[in-house]
Amino acid sequence: MRDSQHGGQGDRSGDGLSALARTVVARLVSREADGAKSPDPAMVAALARAVASPDFSLFEALRPELRRARIGETELVDSYFPAVARHLGCEWSEDRAAFTDVSMGLARMQSILRQVGRDWASNATAGPDSATVLMVLPEGEQHSFGIMLLTGQLRRKGISVQLQIGASADFLFSLVRNSDFDCAMISIACEERLELCRRVVKALKDGSAGRLWVAVGGAVLARAVDVQAATGADIATNDPMVAIQGARVRNGLPVREFG
């Protein structure tokens, strides 16, 4: 993590920060989407069957086909694995797969992610002007697969990320007292976790003496609730670059592209 202190606070208006960050991110996302290709549905289905099976050799048998299709490790985890997770979820919701199959599939993909993502597990690519992010999955939350994917994606963009899974509010309070993060990102799944999230946000704010920019995201944003107001976060978004750019603006740093 950087030890340097940031400059001025800049414009603290939430609406202004959000509008500026969204403009930048929309341009970047549009640029990326122009060259992106959608996952092959047949490969998605084959991967889903393989990872949901107790027979690990089924996934290994797919590796030659992945190579022939020129699907590298980055595309596998960034593009195919989220599609496989959605596929398994749909199969379960439509009673074509057991919950144990979905659980097995997610656990298997998480294991594969750890194996292929060893080079993404550190902050070696983060430079001196890198953004620094504290990624938080609060205690009691179970969706670690998605947050691990996101952490790897941000690190490959040259962003320094510290991942905390199952961290308590008291631990996070102590952590940010002795660290200098640009922002914290908290992921929660449902409305029942909003009160816990509010306590985590307060701990991050109190521990950093109000310096830390805090974003809340996750499946809860699909609910009909004002997540930002309910948690006291600076912003509620599922786009990490919106959160990062908003933090940079708030801290008086120039908006910049990463990756």
C-alpha positions in Angstrom: 0.0 0.0 0.0 1.1 3.6 -0.6 2.2 5.5 2.5 1.8 8.9 0.9 -1.0 11.2 1.8 -3.4 12.5 -0.8 -3.9 16.2 -1.6 -7.0 18.3 -1.4 -10.5 16.9 -1.0 -11.9 18.4 -4.3 -15.6 18.4 -5.0 -17.5 16.4 -2.3 -20.8 16.4 -4.1 -22.0 12.8 -4.5 -24.0 13.6 -7.7 -21.1 15.5 -9.3 -18.6 12.7 -8.5 -21.0 10.0 -9.8 -21.7 11.9 -13.0 -18.0 12.5 -13.7 -17.0 8.9 -13.0 -19.9 7.4 -14.9 -18.9 9.5 -18.0 -15.4 8.2 -17.9 -16.4 4.6 -17.2 -19.0 4.6 -19.9 -16.4 5.6 -22.4 -14.0 2.8 -21.2 -16.7 0.1 -21.2 -17.9 1.1 -24.7 -14.3 0.9 -25.9 -13.9 -2.6 -24.4 -17.2 -3.8 -25.6 -16.3 -3.1 -29.2 -13.7 -5.8 -29.2 -15.4 -8.2 -26.9 -16.9 -11.6 -27.9 -19.7 -13.4 -26.2 -19.0 -16.8 -24.6 -19.9 -19.7 -26.8 -23.2 -21.2 -25.4 -22.1 -24.8 -26.2 -18.8 -24.3 -24.3 -20.6 -22.7 -21.4 -22.9 -25.7 -21.1 -19.9 -28.1 -21.4 -18.0 -26.3 -18.7 -21.1 -26.2 -16.5 -21.5 -30.0 -16.7 -17.8 -30.5 -16.0 -17.4 -28.3 -13.0 -20.7 -29.5 -11.4 -19.5 -33.1 -11.7 -17.6 -34.9 -8.9 -15.4 -36.3 -11.6 -12.7 -33.6 -12.0 -11.3 -35.3 -15.1 -14.3 -33.9 -17.1 -12.8 -30.4 -16.8 -9.3 -31.6 -17.6 -10.7 -33.3 -20.7 -12.0 -29.9 -21.9 -8.6 -28.2 -21.8 -7.6 -29.3 -25.4 -10.9 -27.9 -26.7 -10.3 -24.7 -24.8 -6.9 -24.4 -26.4 -8.3 -25.1 -29.9 -10.9 -22.4 -29.3 -8.1 -20.0 -28.2 -9.8 -19.4 -24.8 -6.9 -18.4 -22.5 -7.0 -18.3 -18.7 -8.1 -14.7 -18.5 -11.0 -15.1 -20.9 -11.9 -18.4 -19.1 -12.3 -16.7 -15.7 -13.5 -13.3 -16.8 -16.0 -14.3 -19.5 -16.8 -18.0 -19.3 -16.9 -18.5 -15.5 -19.5 -15.8 -14.9 -21.6 -17.2 -17.8 -21.2 -20.7 -16.3 -22.4 -19.5 -12.9 -25.4 -17.9 -14.5 -26.1 -21.1 -16.4 -26.0 -23.2 -13.2 -28.2 -20.7 -11.4 -30.8 -20.9 -14.2 -30.6 -24.7 -14.2 -31.3 -24.7 -10.5 -34.1 -22.2 -10.6 -35.8 -24.2 -13.4 -35.5 -27.5 -11.4 -33.0 -29.0 -13.9 -30.2 -29.1 -11.4 -29.9 -29.8 -7.7 -28.6 -27.1 -5.4 -25.7 -29.4 -4.6 -24.7 -29.3 -8.2 -24.7 -25.5 -8.2 -22.6 -25.5 -5.0 -20.2 -28.0 -6.4 -19.8 -26.0 -9.6 -19.1 -22.8 -7.8 -16.6 -24.4 -5.4 -14.9 -26.1 -8.4 -14.6 -22.8 -10.3 -13.3 -21.1 -7.2 -10.6 -23.8 -6.9 -9.7 -23.4 -10.6 -9.6 -19.7 -10.2 -7.0 -20.0 -7.4 -4.9 -22.3 -9.6 -4.9 -20.3 -12.8 -4.9 -16.9 -10.9 -1.7 -17.4 -8.9 0.0 -14.6 -10.9 -3.0 -12.3 -10.2 -3.0 -13.0 -6.4 -0.4 -10.3 -5.6 -0.1 -6.6 -6.3 3.1 -7.0 -8.3 1.8 -5.0 -11.2 0.6 -2.0 -9.2 2.7 1.1 -9.8 3.4 4.0 -7.5 0.4 5.9 -8.9 -1.9 2.9 -8.7 -5.3 3.1 -7.0 -5.4 1.2 -3.7 -8.6 -0.6 -2.9 -9.8 -2.5 0.2 -12.2 -5.2 -1.0 -14.6 -6.4 1.8 -16.9 -9.4 2.0 -18.4 -8.9 5.5 -18.7 -11.8 8.0 -21.7 -14.0 7.2 -21.7 -13.3 3.4 -21.2 -16.4 1.2 -20.6 -15.1 -2.3 -16.8 -15.2 -2.3 -16.5 -16.5 -5.9 -17.6 -13.2 -7.5 -15.5 -11.0 -5.3 -12.4 -13.2 -6.0 -13.1 -12.7 -9.7 -13.4 -9.0 -9.3 -10.2 -8.8 -7.3 -8.2 -10.6 -10.0 -9.7 -8.3 -12.7 -8.7 -5.2 -10.8 -5.1 -6.4 -10.1 -4.6 -7.2 -13.8 -5.5 -3.5 -14.4 -2.6 -2.5 -12.2 -4.8 -1.7 -9.2 -3.6 -2.6 -5.7 -6.2 -4.6 -3.9 -6.3 -6.1 -0.4 -9.1 -8.7 -0.1 -10.8 -9.2 3.3 -13.3 -12.1 3.4 -15.4 -12.5 6.6 -13.8 -9.5 8.2 -15.6 -8.1 11.3 -16.3 -4.4 11.7 -13.8 -4.2 14.6 -11.0 -5.7 12.6 -11.7 -3.3 9.7 -11.7 -0.3 12.0 -8.2 -1.3 13.1 -7.0 -2.1 9.6 -7.8 1.3 8.1 -6.4 3.2 11.0 -2.9 2.0 9.9 -3.4 1.8 6.1 -3.9 4.3 3.3 -6.5 3.1 0.9 -8.1 5.2 -1.8 -11.4 3.5 -1.4 -13.2 0.5 0.1 -15.7 -1.7 -1.7 -18.2 -3.8 0.2 -20.3 -6.5 -1.4 -23.6 -7.6 0.2 -26.3 -9.9 -1.2 -29.6 -9.0 0.4 -31.6 -6.4 2.4 -31.2 -8.5 5.6 -27.5 -7.6 5.5 -27.9 -3.8 5.3 -27.7 -3.2 9.0 -24.4 -5.2 9.2 -23.1 -3.3 6.2 -24.0 0.0 7.9 -21.9 -1.0 10.8 -19.0 -1.9 8.5 -19.3 1.4 6.7 -19.2 3.2 10.0 -16.2 1.3 11.2 -14.3 2.2 8.0 -15.3 5.8 8.2 -14.4 6.1 11.9 -11.2 4.1 11.6 -10.0 6.4 8.8 -11.2 9.6 10.5 -13.6 10.1 7.6 -10.9 10.0 4.9 -11.9 6.7 3.2 -14.3 6.7 0.3 -16.7 3.7 0.7 -18.7 2.0 -2.0 -21.4 -0.7 -1.5 -22.4 -3.1 -4.3 -23.6 -6.6 -4.8 -26.9 -8.3 -5.5 -28.7 -6.0 -3.0 -28.6 -3.2 -5.6 -31.3 -5.1 -7.5 -33.7 -4.6 -4.6 -36.1 -1.7 -4.2 -34.1 0.0 -1.4 -31.9 3.0 -1.2 -28.7 1.2 -0.4 -26.5 4.3 -0.2 -28.9 5.9 2.4 -29.4 2.7 4.3 -25.6 2.1 4.8 -24.1 5.5 4.9 -21.8 4.7 2.0 -20.5 7.4 -0.4 -21.8 5.6 -3.4 -23.8 2.4 -4.3 -22.6 0.8 -7.5 -21.7 -2.5 -9.1 -19.1 -0.8 -11.3 -15.8 -0.8 -9.5 -14.3 1.8 -11.8 -17.1 4.2 -10.9 -16.1 3.8 -7.3 -12.4 4.1 -8.0 -12.7 7.2 -10.1 -15.1 8.8 -7.6 -12.5 8.3 -4.9 -9.8 9.9 -7.0 -12.0 12.9 -7.7 -12.9 13.2 -4.0 -9.2 13.0 -3.0 -8.2 15.7 -5.5 -6.5 13.2 -7.9 -6.9 13.2 -11.7 -9.3 10.7 -13.3 -7.2 8.2 -15.1 -7.6 5.0 -17.1 -6.4 1.7 -15.7 -5.4 -1.5 -17.5 
